[in-house]
Amino acid sequence: MTVGVPKEVKDHEARVGVVPSGVTALREAGHRVLVQTHAGEGSAITDDEYRAAGATIVLSAKDVWAESEMVVKVKEPERSEFQYLRPGLILFTYLHLAPMPELTSAMLESRTTGVAYETIVEKDGSLPLLTPMSEVAGRMSVQIGAQYLEAQNGGRGMLLSGIPGVAPANVVILGGGVVGTNAAKIALGMGAHVTVIDRNLQRLRELDDVFNGQVVTLASNVWTIGETLKLADLVVGAVLIPGASAPKLVRRAMISQMKRGAVMVDVAIDQGGCFETSKPTTHTDPIYFVDGVLHYCVANMPAAVPHTSTFGLTNATFPYVLELANKGLERACEEHYGLRQGVNTFGGYVTYRGVAESQGREFREFAMVPAAGSSAVR
Ligand SMILES: NC(=O)c1ccc[n+]([C@@H]2O[C@H](COP(=O)([O-])OP(=O)(O)OC[C@H]3O[C@@H](n4cnc5c(N)ncnc54)[C@H](O)[C@@H]3O)[C@@H](O)[C@H]2O)c1
């Protein structure tokens, strides 16, 4: 198979879909890899590194798309890339089609096969291609929080660790999943006093074990959250209810009872945020204040660390890339339940129920759509 890796065109997106180690593995499996020139630059990977790994460097995006049977990207196609979509092309990337009817139409009209990172679900219910970005955002949340607690950045002028004779900061983490656990790990490592609040008691038991009793674990309810926030210096919002908007755990009135200059990092902002006072911000203009409490609500935190994010993402995506290249879409999906869940568009139909429902479009089981020009896929 010829696998193409274009340079991302979305604003501020510096990640890339395949790294040199992936190129070598694809080459060794007998595939050809086309990488657009400068595709890895934002993640500190040079054309020479790709070349040394066995890639062919291609000057234009148009040629990468036109010559590839499968294109591996990071973000959904921008409008300027719609022209490259075509029948039978496999596009493997984060697609997030549900809120994007225009992109969905472009995928369907061109009969492009869209395999979305975010809907790949393994049998244990895990979302393997979302986990690495949660790990990045969770670890970053405390690093960012520590930075904004400094006085010149608007915070209350506090060192997360304290010093001998001066108490450390109180870090309160709402949600003890992937983001929350990674935030707790960094906060503990920096010497903070850490509290994790979750509604899942089993999860709290696991955290108590993992951190050997060094984090305070609390069951989630309105009263506990309100009381805990009064003492917080840094709050990390990390709750998720799969498939739904984030619950607004922090009410407006709780903010006014918090310390001036405390810092709130709402990582869950990509699902609407878990503070009533949250609104999405950008890396260019990341913070604002409510009642003197600093809010940081950047929806794409991992974009700030593209090198780490690219390697974290591709560690997770690459086994699927190789499987698709080795077996082709139909056999790979037939043999791999998780991958099959990723197919969002195929043969001009929406094949992911959530996308069809959110846009009022016809849904077809992937297995029921006749394959382009051949027999039905089972
Ligand atoms: N801003 C970014 O750049 C960025 C990056 C990655 C992930 N995220 C987002 O971060 C959020 C968390 O992701 P995750 O991977 O950690 O999810 P996760 O499913 O691993 O963890 C979510 C946790 O929230 C807990 N929870 C649910 N309802 C709760 C409640 N009412 N009170 C307390 N806890 C509750 C769950 O029990 C679970 O432990 C998601 O919205 C995700 O999309 C954002």
The ligand as an SDF file (V2000), in Angstrom:
LIG
                    3D

 44 48  0  0  0  0  0  0  0  0999 V2000
   -8.3540   20.3490   26.9360 N   0  0  0  0  0  0  0  0  0  0  0  0
   -7.6350   19.4140   26.3390 C   0  0  0  0  0  0  0  0  0  0  0  0
   -6.7030   19.7160   25.5980 O   0  0  0  0  0  0  0  0  0  0  0  0
   -7.9390   17.9720   26.5980 C   0  0  0  0  0  0  0  0  0  0  0  0
   -7.0260   16.9810   26.2240 C   0  0  0  0  0  0  0  0  0  0  0  0
   -7.3270   15.6560   26.5350 C   0  0  0  0  0  0  0  0  0  0  0  0
   -8.5240   15.3340   27.1930 C   0  0  0  0  0  0  0  0  0  0  0  0
   -9.4000   16.3240   27.5120 N   0  0  0  0  0  0  0  0  0  0  0  0
  -10.6780   16.0840   28.2240 C   0  0  0  0  0  0  0  0  0  0  0  0
  -10.4500   15.8330   29.6010 O   0  0  0  0  0  0  0  0  0  0  0  0
  -11.6050   15.1910   30.1330 C   0  0  0  0  0  0  0  0  0  0  0  0
  -11.2070   14.0120   31.0070 C   0  0  0  0  0  0  0  0  0  0  0  0
  -10.6680   12.9840   30.1690 O   0  0  0  0  0  0  0  0  0  0  0  0
  -10.1560   11.5880   30.7660 P   0  0  0  0  0  0  0  0  0  0  0  0
   -9.4570   10.9050   29.6550 O   0  0  0  0  0  0  0  0  0  0  0  0
   -9.4440   11.7950   32.0400 O   0  0  0  0  0  0  0  0  0  0  0  0
  -11.5480   10.8400   31.0530 O   0  0  0  0  0  0  0  0  0  0  0  0
  -11.7340    9.5600   31.9980 P   0  0  0  0  0  0  0  0  0  0  0  0
  -12.9910    8.9060   31.5420 O   0  0  0  0  0  0  0  0  0  0  0  0
  -10.4910    8.7640   32.0540 O   0  0  0  0  0  0  0  0  0  0  0  0
  -11.9720   10.1800   33.4620 O   0  0  0  0  0  0  0  0  0  0  0  0
  -13.1020   10.9260   33.7920 C   0  0  0  0  0  0  0  0  0  0  0  0
  -13.3750   10.7530   35.2860 C   0  0  0  0  0  0  0  0  0  0  0  0
  -14.4190   11.6500   35.6360 O   0  0  0  0  0  0  0  0  0  0  0  0
  -15.1510   11.0140   36.6670 C   0  0  0  0  0  0  0  0  0  0  0  0
  -16.4570   11.6660   36.8510 N   0  0  0  0  0  0  0  0  0  0  0  0
  -17.5380   11.6220   36.0440 C   0  0  0  0  0  0  0  0  0  0  0  0
  -18.5420   12.3400   36.6070 N   0  0  0  0  0  0  0  0  0  0  0  0
  -18.0710   12.8290   37.7840 C   0  0  0  0  0  0  0  0  0  0  0  0
  -18.6290   13.6180   38.8140 C   0  0  0  0  0  0  0  0  0  0  0  0
  -19.8940   14.0530   38.7680 N   0  0  0  0  0  0  0  0  0  0  0  0
  -17.8500   13.9370   39.8640 N   0  0  0  0  0  0  0  0  0  0  0  0
  -16.5700   13.5170   39.9300 C   0  0  0  0  0  0  0  0  0  0  0  0
  -15.9890   12.7450   38.9870 N   0  0  0  0  0  0  0  0  0  0  0  0
  -16.7330   12.4110   37.9320 C   0  0  0  0  0  0  0  0  0  0  0  0
  -15.2530    9.5750   36.1900 C   0  0  0  0  0  0  0  0  0  0  0  0
  -15.6110    8.6960   37.2500 O   0  0  0  0  0  0  0  0  0  0  0  0
  -13.8280    9.3460   35.6700 C   0  0  0  0  0  0  0  0  0  0  0  0
  -12.9750    8.8040   36.6620 O   0  0  0  0  0  0  0  0  0  0  0  0
  -12.4470   14.8240   28.9060 C   0  0  0  0  0  0  0  0  0  0  0  0
  -13.4590   15.7830   28.7310 O   0  0  0  0  0  0  0  0  0  0  0  0
  -11.4700   14.8970   27.7700 C   0  0  0  0  0  0  0  0  0  0  0  0
  -12.1010   15.1130   26.5220 O   0  0  0  0  0  0  0  0  0  0  0  0
   -9.1280   17.6290   27.2050 C   0  0  0  0  0  0  0  0  0  0  0  0
  1  2  1  0
  2  3  2  0
  2  4  1  0
  4  5  1  0
  4 44  2  0
  5  6  2  0
  6  7  1  0
  7  8  2  0
  8  9  1  0
  8 44  1  0
  9 10  1  0
  9 42  1  0
 10 11  1  0
 11 12  1  0
 11 40  1  0
 12 13  1  0
 13 14  1  0
 14 15  2  0
 14 16  1  0
 14 17  1  0
 17 18  1  0
 18 19  2  0
 18 20  1  0
 18 21  1  0
 21 22  1  0
 22 23  1  0
 23 24  1  0
 23 38  1  0
 24 25  1  0
 25 26  1  0
 25 36  1  0
 26 27  1  0
 26 35  1  0
 27 28  2  0
 28 29  1  0
 29 30  1  0
 29 35  2  0
 30 31  1  0
 30 32  2  0
 32 33  1  0
 33 34  2  0
 34 35  1  0
 36 37  1  0
 36 38  1  0
 38 39  1  0
 40 41  1  0
 40 42  1  0
 42 43  1  0
M  CHG  2   8   1  16  -1
M  END
$$$$
